């Protein structure tokens, strides 16, 4: 994520799928979300003002302050003084820590679940799938329901005004590069270095193969 502040004191937020390394930008397809230039609030405004219906400002501030870095304080102040009310997307962050209690619902897929329950009213179509995409895979447990098809799938299937039974959750599928994808990429097989998933981990969760697309 990047923050840009302009001479008129407006702020633009950019969230990218790339790491800040040259090869990610030069050799790989990436995605960018670019906010509008958000103006500074009037001088007499309460700094709690300027949030959007999606709570974008609140979530961005929570993310920035969670690091407790003095170097970020100038940006925290600038964000507090900015009007983000026109933004209509949600900001979902993760930070390194073990979260318990109320904090558990503020990060990652648990935050996604709470936002879906608040904002999504679309009817459920039994033919719909949940489609996830990732560039690395870690330990997912000895069986699908241990986490991926249990807790994670439940979070990603939430909607307003509905309780969802595990047996009625949509099918879960994962997009992950194949050997052929990597071999034919601009970096060739060396490109696999940015797609960590060890054989040692896979042998403990061979069930994962059937979920790959």
N, C-alpha and C positions, 0 to 999 in steps of 0.2 A: 504494500500500500504506500502511496505517496500523497503528501499534502503540498499544495502550491498556494502561496499567498501573493497577491498582486498589489500594485501601487495604490489601488483604490481600497485596499484592505479586505477585499473579497477573498474567499477561499474556495479552491476546487479540490475535490477528493478523487483520486484515481486508484482503483483496485485492479491488480493484474494477476494473471496466473503464473507469471514468470518470477524466478529468483533474480536477484540483482547481480547476475553474471552474464558476461558477453555472449556466451554460447546459447543461453536460453533465448536471447533476443535475436541473434543472428541466424540460428540454425533450426529453431523449433516454432511451430505454430502456437500462438498465445492468444489469450483473450484479455480485453480491457473494458472495465466499466468506468466511464468518465462522468462526473457530476457536473451540473451547471456551475457557473461561478456564483457562489452564495454570498450575498452582501453582508456587511457588518450591521449588527443591530443598532438602533438609535442609542445614543449615549445614556439615556435615562432608563433603558430597558433592564428588566431583571435578567440575569444570566441564565435562568432556567427557561426563558422564553426562546422562541425560534426553533422548536422541535417540530418534526413532521408527524403525520398520523402513524407512520411506521416506526417511530421512536429512533430514527436514524441518529440524531444528535446524541441522545442519551447513551446509545450503544457505542458510538464512536468515542465519547468521553470515557466511558467505562473501560474501553480497551486501552486508550492512551494512559489513563491514570493507573491501570493495573501494574504497569512496569515499574512505577515508583522511581523514575529516572529524572534527576534534576534537568537534564538536557531537553526533556520533553515539556517542561513546565511552560515555556513560552508558547508552545503549540496548544497546550491544554487551555491556556488563557485565551488564545486567539479563537479557538473553536467555541468556547463558552460565549464569546462576544459575537458570534456569527449566526445569521438566520438561515437555517436549513429547512424551513417549513415547506418549500416547494418540492422537496425530494420525496419520491414515491417508491423507493426500494428499501429493503431491510438490510442492515449491516449485521452479519453474524460472524463473530470472531472466536478464536480459541487462544488461550494463553497457557504457558507452562505452569502447571500446578495440579494439586489434587483438590477437587472442589467438593464441598459438603454443604448440606443444609440449603439455604436460599441461593447460595452461589452456584449450586449444581445446575440450576435452571437458566443461568445467564450466559452460558458458553456452549459452543459447538452444537451438536445435534439436539441437545435438550433445549437450547434457545430456538433452534429451528422448529421444534415441536410446539413450543408456546406461541410462536408467531403464526404458524399454520392454523392452530386452534383459534386464534384471534381473528385472522383475516380471510381464511379460505372457506367459501360457502358452496363450492361446486359440488354437485352430486357425485357419488362414487359410481364409476363404471367398472364392472367386474372384469372387463378386458384390459384395463389399464395396468401397466407395469411401473414399478419404481426402477429407474435407470440411474445408476451411479457411475462416476468416472474418477479414476485416481491414477497417480503416477508412482505410487509405492504401496506395498502391502506388508503389514506386520502380522502379528499373531492374532488370530480371530477366534481361537477356541477349538475344542475337539469336535464340535458339531455346529451346524448353521445357527441353531436357536440359542447358542451360548451368548451371542452378541449380535452378529450381522442381521440374521433373520428374526431376531427377537427384539432387543432394545432399539437398535438402529432403524430397522424397518418400521417399527411402531412409531418412532419419532417422525419419520419421513412420510407417514401415511395419515397424519393428523388433519382434522378439519374442524371447523366451528360447529358446535352443537351436536357432536357425535362421539360416542364411545365405540372403539373398534376392538372387536375380539381378535385374538391372534390368528384364529383359523380363517378369518375373512380378510386378512391383510392382502394387498396386491402382491404379485410375484416380484421378486427382487432379482435384478440383473446388474452385472458390473462390466463396464468397458475398460479393458486393460490391453496394452499393446502386445501383439503376438510376436513370435520369433521372426516371422516374415516381415511384419511391420518394421521391426528394428533393423533387420538386415538390409532392407531396401531404403532406409532413411539416409539422410545426407551424411550422418556420422557413421553409418554402418553399424557393425556389432558393438563398437565402442560406445555407441549411443545408449546401450543397455545399462551403462554405469549410472544413469540418472533415473533408473526404474528399479529401485531396490526391492527384491523379493527373493529370499534365499531358498535353495532347495531344502535346507534343514527345516525351515519354517513350513514349507509346502508339504513335506512328508507328514507333518503333524495335523494337516488340515486338507488332505487330498479331496475332501468333499467340495472344496471351493471351486474346482475345475468346472463343474456343471453350471455354475452361475456366471461364467465368463462369456462375453460376447465379442 
